[in-house]
Amino acid sequence: MALAAGRAMLMRSGVRLGTQAAARGGNGARRFMNHRVVVEPNTVPGVAVIKFKNPPVNSLTLEFLTEFVICLEKLENDKTFRGVVLTSDCPGIFSAGLDLREMCGKNPAHYAEYWRAVQEMWLKVYLSNLVLVAAINGTSPAGGCLIALSCDYRVLADNPRYRMGLNETLLGLVVPFWFKDTLVNTIGHRASERALQLGLLFPPAEALQLGMVDQVVPEDQVQSTALSVMTQWLAIPDHVRQLTKNMIRKATADHLIKHQEADIQNFINFISRDSIQKSLQVYLENLKQKKH
Ligand SMILES: CCCCCCCCCCC/C=C/C(=O)SCCNC(=O)CCNC(=O)[C@H](O)C(C)(C)COP(=O)(O)OP(=O)(O)OC[C@H]1O[C@@H](n2cnc3c(N)ncnc32)[C@H](O)[C@@H]1OP(=O)(O)O
């Protein structure tokens, strides 16, 4: 169902599914390639590595979200895969979060389509039957952080330049309740109150201390650590682990599912405000200015 919706979304946004290619890597493994998401089976049996490849900053465009959900769905339906490592192909950036241009200067129908895609991506990641380990090899603000927080385990590169957190208030935005719930479930209520209101982005040592990530390791060991953690998680039989995960996460996901349409309407109303549009334009302009 989500796959069909995703395909329709891809068609609407002009992405041709026919451009997906399959090739054999050096180790003979099958390697699926989309435009923006690359899926590589790994040396660890049953484990795939998804690499975000939406340069320059892996922002979560509509096309990216659609490809990502389709990739996850394919892996879930392929019983040879039990776990996935999520990482980035863009140096120094895991994901810059939601694509600001998708939320700027567009019409309500576009905002509705985009927000539904964000919701569907989160539900797919948060409730995945697969073991998901985030190998965070770069900065991950807002929506990028949300993806990592929705995984089962997080390994972050020990690079003081990398920052992680939900910084929405710094953009003049209110964090959606399900972003908030995901953070609260990870670092607790008090730490979330402070982090969310101040829009804090944490360097690795602080992210570890807060419990926002589970491990901080040297940059060149992020993926190998994620794979060895995966081995530990895969030692548990899938059905008991999946039932346990579902038991823990279901209430949080159901909260959004129950209010999904209202959440879309709230998003449209909020993002369409002149003041919010101005804030986003200024923020984008500032990103440009900092280069000069
Ligand atoms: C009543 C309540 C109702 C509530 C309803 C909900 C309300 C709305 C909720 C919305 C939730 C939003 C979640 C988000 O994820 S918002 C996005 C947050 N992301 C950021 O703040 C990151 C911004 N980017 C950066 O800080 C830097 O770009 C970064 C550190 C990631 C990389 O820096 P670097 O120097 O390497 O690269 P540049 O800054 O030069 O960027 C390169 C180009 O990429 C563009 N860019 C960057 N980030 C984004 C983005 N998120 N979306 C779109 N485009 C982005 C940047 O502008 C540069 O473009 P140009 O080359 O054209 O200048």
Ligand as a Chemical Component Dictionary entry (heavy atoms), coordinates in Angstrom:
data_LIG
# 
_chem_comp.id                   LIG 
_chem_comp.type                 NON-POLYMER 
_chem_comp.pdbx_formal_charge   0 
_chem_comp.three_letter_code    LIG 
# 
loop_
_chem_comp_atom.comp_id 
_chem_comp_atom.atom_id 
_chem_comp_atom.alt_atom_id 
_chem_comp_atom.type_symbol 
_chem_comp_atom.charge 
_chem_comp_atom.model_Cartn_x 
_chem_comp_atom.model_Cartn_y 
_chem_comp_atom.model_Cartn_z 
_chem_comp_atom.pdbx_ordinal 
LIG C1  C1  C 0 0.756  24.783 16.042 1  
LIG C2  C2  C 0 1.846  23.800 15.817 2  
LIG C3  C3  C 0 1.831  23.181 14.465 3  
LIG C4  C4  C 0 3.162  22.590 14.141 4  
LIG C5  C5  C 0 3.232  22.228 12.711 5  
LIG C6  C6  C 0 4.635  21.879 12.240 6  
LIG C7  C7  C 0 5.496  23.068 11.945 7  
LIG C8  C8  C 0 6.661  22.818 11.030 8  
LIG C9  C9  C 0 7.608  21.783 11.485 9  
LIG C10 C10 C 0 8.807  21.698 10.600 10 
LIG C11 C11 C 0 9.848  20.799 11.172 11 
LIG C12 C12 C 0 11.144 21.034 10.502 12 
LIG C13 C13 C 0 12.122 20.176 10.522 13 
LIG C14 C14 C 0 13.393 20.401 9.792  14 
LIG O1  O1  O 0 14.124 19.478 9.555  15 
LIG S1  S1  S 0 13.765 21.979 9.266  16 
LIG C15 C15 C 0 15.422 21.901 8.615  17 
LIG C16 C16 C 0 16.426 22.111 9.716  18 
LIG N1  N1  N 0 17.761 22.067 9.163  19 
LIG C17 C17 C 0 18.691 22.972 9.417  20 
LIG O2  O2  O 0 18.494 23.892 10.172 21 
LIG C18 C18 C 0 20.004 22.790 8.713  22 
LIG C19 C19 C 0 20.300 23.954 7.811  23 
LIG N2  N2  N 0 21.582 23.752 7.127  24 
LIG C20 C20 C 0 22.762 23.936 7.729  25 
LIG O3  O3  O 0 22.872 24.266 8.891  26 
LIG C21 C21 C 0 23.970 23.712 6.893  27 
LIG O4  O4  O 0 23.583 23.750 5.550  28 
LIG C22 C22 C 0 24.681 22.373 7.158  29 
LIG C23 C23 C 0 25.373 22.432 8.536  30 
LIG C24 C24 C 0 23.723 21.187 7.098  31 
LIG C25 C25 C 0 25.763 22.161 6.068  32 
LIG O5  O5  O 0 26.607 23.285 6.021  33 
LIG P1  P1  P 0 27.576 23.486 4.759  34 
LIG O6  O6  O 0 28.389 24.717 5.039  35 
LIG O7  O7  O 0 28.303 22.234 4.473  36 
LIG O8  O8  O 0 26.597 23.701 3.527  37 
LIG P2  P2  P 0 25.748 24.992 3.176  38 
LIG O9  O9  O 0 25.170 25.607 4.391  39 
LIG O10 O10 O 0 26.557 25.880 2.297  40 
LIG O11 O11 O 0 24.540 24.356 2.342  41 
LIG C26 C26 C 0 24.724 23.885 1.018  42 
LIG C27 C27 C 0 23.443 24.135 0.258  43 
LIG O12 O12 O 0 22.400 23.375 0.843  44 
LIG C28 C28 C 0 21.315 24.228 1.214  45 
LIG N3  N3  N 0 20.661 23.687 2.399  46 
LIG C29 C29 C 0 21.195 23.442 3.598  47 
LIG N4  N4  N 0 20.300 22.918 4.428  48 
LIG C30 C30 C 0 19.149 22.828 3.729  49 
LIG C31 C31 C 0 17.852 22.367 4.047  50 
LIG N5  N5  N 0 17.518 21.860 5.235  51 
LIG N6  N6  N 0 16.912 22.429 3.093  52 
LIG C32 C32 C 0 17.185 22.916 1.871  53 
LIG N7  N7  N 0 18.410 23.365 1.517  54 
LIG C33 C33 C 0 19.377 23.322 2.438  55 
LIG C34 C34 C 0 21.978 25.563 1.466  56 
LIG O13 O13 O 0 21.030 26.595 1.374  57 
LIG C35 C35 C 0 22.988 25.591 0.354  58 
LIG O14 O14 O 0 22.306 25.914 -0.856 59 
LIG P3  P3  P 0 22.976 26.843 -1.958 60 
LIG O15 O15 O 0 24.220 26.121 -2.394 61 
LIG O16 O16 O 0 21.938 26.969 -3.035 62 
LIG O17 O17 O 0 23.278 28.156 -1.292 63 
# 
loop_
_chem_comp_bond.comp_id 
_chem_comp_bond.atom_id_1 
_chem_comp_bond.atom_id_2 
_chem_comp_bond.value_order 
_chem_comp_bond.pdbx_ordinal 
LIG C1  C2  SING 1  
LIG C2  C3  SING 2  
LIG C3  C4  SING 3  
LIG C4  C5  SING 4  
LIG C5  C6  SING 5  
LIG C6  C7  SING 6  
LIG C7  C8  SING 7  
LIG C8  C9  SING 8  
LIG C9  C10 SING 9  
LIG C10 C11 SING 10 
LIG C11 C12 SING 11 
LIG C12 C13 DOUB 12 
LIG C13 C14 SING 13 
LIG C14 O1  DOUB 14 
LIG C14 S1  SING 15 
LIG S1  C15 SING 16 
LIG C15 C16 SING 17 
LIG C16 N1  SING 18 
LIG N1  C17 SING 19 
LIG C17 O2  DOUB 20 
LIG C17 C18 SING 21 
LIG C18 C19 SING 22 
LIG C19 N2  SING 23 
LIG N2  C20 SING 24 
LIG C20 O3  DOUB 25 
LIG C20 C21 SING 26 
LIG C21 O4  SING 27 
LIG C21 C22 SING 28 
LIG C22 C23 SING 29 
LIG C22 C24 SING 30 
LIG C22 C25 SING 31 
LIG C25 O5  SING 32 
LIG O5  P1  SING 33 
LIG P1  O6  DOUB 34 
LIG P1  O7  SING 35 
LIG P1  O8  SING 36 
LIG O8  P2  SING 37 
LIG P2  O9  DOUB 38 
LIG P2  O10 SING 39 
LIG P2  O11 SING 40 
LIG O11 C26 SING 41 
LIG C26 C27 SING 42 
LIG C27 O12 SING 43 
LIG C27 C35 SING 44 
LIG O12 C28 SING 45 
LIG C28 N3  SING 46 
LIG C28 C34 SING 47 
LIG N3  C29 SING 48 
LIG N3  C33 SING 49 
LIG C29 N4  DOUB 50 
LIG N4  C30 SING 51 
LIG C30 C31 SING 52 
LIG C30 C33 DOUB 53 
LIG C31 N5  SING 54 
LIG C31 N6  DOUB 55 
LIG N6  C32 SING 56 
LIG C32 N7  DOUB 57 
LIG N7  C33 SING 58 
LIG C34 O13 SING 59 
LIG C34 C35 SING 60 
LIG C35 O14 SING 61 
LIG O14 P3  SING 62 
LIG P3  O15 DOUB 63 
LIG P3  O16 SING 64 
LIG P3  O17 SING 65 
# 
